[in-house]
Amino acid sequence: MSRMPTPQDDDLSAISLPAEVLSGEQVVAADAGARSPANGTRGRIVAAAAIIMVGQLLSSVLGLVRIETLNVLFYGAASGAFVIALRPIQQVSDLIVGSSVSGALIPTFVDYSGSGERETLRRVYSTVINLVVIAVSIAALIILLAAPSLVPFWIDPQLIDPASEALAIELVRIVAFAMFGLGLYAVTSALLYALKEVIFPAFATGIFHVAIVVGGVVGLLVAAAQLHLPISAIFQAGGSPAVSQAHLLGARGLAVGAVVGALGEFLLLLPGLRKTSVAWRPVLDLRHPAVRQILRLYAPIAGFLLITIAQQNLDLFLIGRTPGNPLANATALQSATTLIQFPTGLVAAALTFSVLPALTASANASDTTEFKRLLALGFRLGLLLMVPAMVGLIVLRYPIVQLLFQHGTCQIANGCTDRNALALLNYSYQLPFLALDQLLIAAFYARKNTLIPAVISAVSILFYVAVAVPLGPTIGMPAIAFANTALNSAHALILFGLLTLAIGDPGIRELLAGAGRLALAALAMGLTCFALATALPRLIPALNESGTAASALILLIAGGAGLAVYFTLARLLGIEELRLLGGVIRSRLGRH
């Protein structure tokens, strides 16, 4: 089962990178052929990787804009209700189709991707699409009927007002229709990835975020007009009851935007689908060997995903009972998640594209020595990049959230800034472990072992439970964030131990020695950032303001100086990965 590389996420448009497109036997053959100057396969693989990474970066930026919109325009009951409403849709979409993209759909579609098998591929694709539509229709009907019971289960009705509860129920029902677009997108993107048409699926996901932002803004403007409020009033925190009512009414635009955006993702794939000459047919061939293979491959994925969904519902249940406004806490957790996704997505993607093909080749050749060398290299590069990201987010968390979110309805006075900063603090500790975790999962996949990472995903939930259940109702939101950190960190540590047992010592002594030097550089970076962030407002009185310009200047000076200290000291301490990092960056740019 492909695990999310970050804390609990409501990004319904995100699909795990299709490892089968860029690794496995095809990449091994491509990598071998690339040694010949006449063979351009490796260049095409790197180009495809670069396109997907650019699409991911764009989607991450738009996702940040989306969560900023929730904070700036809808912070409080409206934003929290929307965040909660997205969760069941994510869970059902993942269960029905989303998590099968890399594990079941792409490998099967690749088997029938030859030019002489287009008719068979059409039949298989159409059957899967039709199955997904049937399953989604049933799931949507269940959610529509069960929403009045689900919302009180997730959120304690005694902690929110009836209007907020009614809004959450309505948003769940509206967003349920987004599952149709998400299901169609997931199956069609798998087909396009299998046929090496990566541009359309790589960039289609951004429309989901854009539609939510546009829908929210339009909904808020319509609500303001209905209530005869000036537009400036809807940007104010702690306004009149009429302003609060406008936010609640406008939140329906967010839900409608999610439905439109999900459908838009699929519609943007249609030009690519036409290029492949694969069109939908009204067929349901359940006896076809390819359809049976998809169901067989997906069965264990679905089994373990059910365990993950149980944990996610426990997460929702506990968030809905955290002290100090559960809906505001839900918004803070999602805001912090979005920030954590930035370094995780970029670093994990870069490392995967850099290491996984060669890692797979070494595993297939039974070259354990090279396998361990490549894995250790990936570990060191991951730590080199993730450690400063962790330090920066921890030490400079306040100017970061002030710069990004402290506008409009999100202000210090209503606790928005403090909540966002506290959630970010407790999520940030896991960043180095997340980089290692993705490499460890790739290592198991390269060895054709998808079972162990899935089993450990279930086991690591116990670490979440051990923290969240006793501390969530008392400490509250920070405990929920730290519980997710414990889950992901435990997953990485357990996988590391099991892989060591399987292949032998992957260079633990060298890894610890390098980690120790990185810790010294990180300590110097943290002290530099803290000293400058504390001293600058005293030296420059204008920086005592909590506005955008002041926060940006503090981040620029303190963050820039901290990074300079980190990389300078890392170089002086002889961390060779700095030199190798330049090679990775050049390879991502297509220079060989």
GIJOKA-V990433 format. One record per residue. N is the residue number from 1. RES is the residue in one small letter. SS is DSSP state (alpha for helix, beta for strand, coil for the rest). Layout:
# GIJOKA-V990433
n,res,ss
N,RES,SS
N,RES,SS
This chain:
# GIJOKA-V990433
n,res,ss
1,m,coil
2,s,coil
3,r,coil
4,m,coil
5,p,coil
6,t,coil
7,p,coil
8,q,coil
9,d,coil
10,d,coil
11,d,coil
12,l,coil
13,s,coil
14,a,coil
15,i,coil
16,s,coil
17,l,coil
18,p,coil
19,a,alpha
20,e,alpha
21,v,alpha
22,l,alpha
23,s,coil
24,g,alpha
25,e,alpha
26,q,alpha
27,v,alpha
28,v,alpha
29,a,alpha
30,a,alpha
31,d,alpha
32,a,alpha
33,g,alpha
34,a,coil
35,r,coil
36,s,coil
37,p,coil
38,a,coil
39,n,coil
40,g,coil
41,t,alpha
42,r,alpha
43,g,alpha
44,r,alpha
45,i,alpha
46,v,alpha
47,a,alpha
48,a,alpha
49,a,alpha
50,a,alpha
51,i,alpha
52,i,alpha
53,m,alpha
54,v,alpha
55,g,alpha
56,q,alpha
57,l,alpha
58,l,alpha
59,s,alpha
60,s,alpha
61,v,alpha
62,l,alpha
63,g,alpha
64,l,alpha
65,v,alpha
66,r,alpha
67,i,alpha
68,e,alpha
69,t,alpha
70,l,alpha
71,n,alpha
72,v,alpha
73,l,alpha
74,f,alpha
75,y,coil
76,g,coil
77,a,alpha
78,a,alpha
79,s,alpha
80,g,alpha
81,a,alpha
82,f,alpha
83,v,alpha
84,i,alpha
85,a,alpha
86,l,alpha
87,r,alpha
88,p,alpha
89,i,alpha
90,q,alpha
91,q,alpha
92,v,alpha
93,s,alpha
94,d,alpha
95,l,alpha
96,i,alpha
97,v,alpha
98,g,alpha
99,s,coil
100,s,alpha
101,v,alpha
102,s,alpha
103,g,alpha
104,a,alpha
105,l,alpha
106,i,alpha
107,p,alpha
108,t,alpha
109,f,alpha
110,v,alpha
111,d,alpha
112,y,coil
113,s,coil
114,g,coil
115,s,alpha
116,g,alpha
117,e,alpha
118,r,alpha
119,e,alpha
120,t,alpha
121,l,alpha
122,r,alpha
123,r,alpha
124,v,alpha
125,y,alpha
126,s,alpha
127,t,alpha
128,v,alpha
129,i,alpha
130,n,alpha
131,l,alpha
132,v,alpha
133,v,alpha
134,i,alpha
135,a,alpha
136,v,alpha
137,s,alpha
138,i,alpha
139,a,alpha
140,a,alpha
141,l,alpha
142,i,alpha
143,i,alpha
144,l,alpha
145,l,alpha
146,a,alpha
147,a,alpha
148,p,alpha
149,s,alpha
150,l,alpha
151,v,alpha
152,p,alpha
153,f,alpha
154,w,alpha
155,i,coil
156,d,coil
157,p,alpha
158,q,alpha
159,l,alpha
160,i,coil
161,d,coil
162,p,alpha
163,a,alpha
164,s,alpha
165,e,alpha
166,a,alpha
167,l,alpha
168,a,alpha
169,i,alpha
170,e,alpha
171,l,alpha
172,v,alpha
173,r,alpha
174,i,alpha
175,v,alpha
176,a,coil
177,f,coil
178,a,alpha
179,m,alpha
180,f,alpha
181,g,alpha
182,l,alpha
183,g,alpha
184,l,alpha
185,y,alpha
186,a,alpha
187,v,alpha
188,t,alpha
189,s,alpha
190,a,alpha
191,l,alpha
192,l,alpha
193,y,alpha
194,a,alpha
195,l,coil
196,k,coil
197,e,coil
198,v,alpha
199,i,alpha
200,f,alpha
201,p,alpha
202,a,alpha
203,f,alpha
204,a,alpha
205,t,coil
206,g,alpha
207,i,alpha
208,f,alpha
209,h,alpha
210,v,alpha
211,a,alpha
212,i,alpha
213,v,alpha
214,v,alpha
215,g,alpha
216,g,alpha
217,v,alpha
218,v,alpha
219,g,alpha
220,l,alpha
221,l,alpha
222,v,alpha
223,a,alpha
224,a,alpha
225,a,alpha
226,q,alpha
227,l,coil
228,h,coil
229,l,coil
230,p,coil
231,i,alpha
232,s,alpha
233,a,alpha
234,i,alpha
235,f,alpha
236,q,coil
237,a,coil
238,g,coil
239,g,coil
240,s,coil
241,p,alpha
242,a,alpha
243,v,alpha
244,s,alpha
245,q,alpha
246,a,alpha
247,h,alpha
248,l,alpha
249,l,alpha
250,g,alpha
251,a,alpha
252,r,alpha
253,g,alpha
254,l,alpha
255,a,alpha
256,v,alpha
257,g,alpha
258,a,alpha
259,v,alpha
260,v,alpha
261,g,alpha
262,a,alpha
263,l,alpha
264,g,alpha
265,e,alpha
266,f,alpha
267,l,alpha
268,l,coil
269,l,coil
270,l,alpha
271,p,alpha
272,g,alpha
273,l,alpha
274,r,alpha
275,k,alpha
276,t,coil
277,s,coil
278,v,coil
279,a,coil
280,w,coil
281,r,coil
282,p,coil
283,v,coil
284,l,coil
285,d,coil
286,l,coil
287,r,coil
288,h,coil
289,p,alpha
290,a,alpha
291,v,alpha
292,r,alpha
293,q,alpha
294,i,alpha
295,l,alpha
296,r,alpha
297,l,alpha
298,y,alpha
299,a,alpha
300,p,alpha
301,i,alpha
302,a,alpha
303,g,alpha
304,f,alpha
305,l,alpha
306,l,alpha
307,i,alpha
308,t,alpha
309,i,alpha
310,a,alpha
311,q,alpha
312,q,alpha
313,n,alpha
314,l,alpha
315,d,alpha
316,l,alpha
317,f,alpha
318,l,alpha
319,i,alpha
320,g,coil
321,r,coil
322,t,coil
323,p,coil
324,g,coil
325,n,coil
326,p,alpha
327,l,alpha
328,a,alpha
329,n,alpha
330,a,alpha
331,t,alpha
332,a,alpha
333,l,alpha
334,q,alpha
335,s,alpha
336,a,alpha
337,t,alpha
338,t,alpha
339,l,alpha
340,i,alpha
341,q,alpha
342,f,alpha
343,p,alpha
344,t,alpha
345,g,alpha
346,l,alpha
347,v,alpha
348,a,alpha
349,a,alpha
350,a,alpha
351,l,alpha
352,t,alpha
353,f,alpha
354,s,alpha
355,v,alpha
356,l,alpha
357,p,alpha
358,a,alpha
359,l,alpha
360,t,alpha
361,a,alpha
362,s,alpha
363,a,alpha
364,n,alpha
365,a,coil
366,s,coil
367,d,coil
368,t,alpha
369,t,alpha
370,e,alpha
371,f,alpha
372,k,alpha
373,r,alpha
374,l,alpha
375,l,alpha
376,a,alpha
377,l,alpha
378,g,alpha
379,f,alpha
380,r,alpha
381,l,alpha
382,g,alpha
383,l,alpha
384,l,alpha
385,l,alpha
386,m,alpha
387,v,alpha
388,p,alpha
389,a,alpha
390,m,alpha
391,v,alpha
392,g,alpha
393,l,alpha
394,i,alpha
395,v,alpha
396,l,coil
397,r,alpha
398,y,alpha
399,p,alpha
400,i,alpha
401,v,alpha
402,q,alpha
403,l,alpha
404,l,alpha
405,f,coil
406,q,coil
407,h,coil
408,g,coil
409,t,coil
410,c,coil
411,q,coil
412,i,coil
413,a,coil
414,n,coil
415,g,coil
416,c,alpha
417,t,alpha
418,d,alpha
419,r,alpha
420,n,alpha
421,a,alpha
422,l,alpha
423,a,alpha
424,l,alpha
425,l,alpha
426,n,alpha
427,y,alpha
428,s,alpha
429,y,coil
430,q,coil
431,l,alpha
432,p,alpha
433,f,alpha
434,l,alpha
435,a,alpha
436,l,alpha
437,d,alpha
438,q,alpha
439,l,alpha
440,l,alpha
441,i,alpha
442,a,alpha
443,a,alpha
444,f,alpha
445,y,alpha
446,a,alpha
447,r,coil
448,k,coil
449,n,coil
450,t,coil
451,l,alpha
452,i,alpha
453,p,alpha
454,a,alpha
455,v,alpha
456,i,alpha
457,s,alpha
458,a,alpha
459,v,alpha
460,s,alpha
461,i,alpha
462,l,alpha
463,f,alpha
464,y,alpha
465,v,alpha
466,a,alpha
467,v,alpha
468,a,alpha
469,v,alpha
470,p,alpha
471,l,alpha
472,g,alpha
473,p,coil
474,t,coil
475,i,coil
476,g,coil
477,m,alpha
478,p,alpha
479,a,alpha
480,i,alpha
481,a,alpha
482,f,alpha
483,a,alpha
484,n,alpha
485,t,alpha
486,a,alpha
487,l,alpha
488,n,alpha
489,s,alpha
490,a,alpha
491,h,alpha
492,a,alpha
493,l,alpha
494,i,alpha
495,l,alpha
496,f,alpha
497,g,alpha
498,l,alpha
499,l,alpha
500,t,alpha
501,l,alpha
502,a,alpha
503,i,alpha
504,g,coil
505,d,coil
506,p,coil
507,g,coil
508,i,alpha
509,r,alpha
510,e,alpha
511,l,alpha
512,l,alpha
513,a,alpha
514,g,alpha
515,a,alpha
516,g,alpha
517,r,alpha
518,l,alpha
519,a,alpha
520,l,alpha
521,a,alpha
522,a,alpha
523,l,alpha
524,a,alpha
525,m,alpha
526,g,alpha
527,l,alpha
528,t,alpha
529,c,alpha
530,f,alpha
531,a,alpha
532,l,alpha
533,a,alpha
534,t,alpha
535,a,alpha
536,l,alpha
537,p,alpha
538,r,alpha
539,l,alpha
540,i,coil
541,p,alpha
542,a,alpha
543,l,alpha
544,n,alpha
545,e,coil
546,s,coil
547,g,coil
548,t,alpha
549,a,alpha
550,a,alpha
551,s,alpha
552,a,alpha
553,l,alpha
554,i,alpha
555,l,alpha
556,l,alpha
557,i,alpha
558,a,alpha
559,g,alpha
560,g,alpha
561,a,alpha
562,g,alpha
563,l,alpha
564,a,alpha
565,v,alpha
566,y,alpha
567,f,alpha
568,t,alpha
569,l,alpha
570,a,alpha
571,r,alpha
572,l,alpha
573,l,coil
574,g,coil
575,i,coil
576,e,coil
577,e,alpha
578,l,alpha
579,r,alpha
580,l,alpha
581,l,alpha
582,g,alpha
583,g,alpha
584,v,alpha
585,i,alpha
586,r,alpha
587,s,alpha
588,r,alpha
589,l,coil
590,g,coil
591,r,coil
592,h,coil
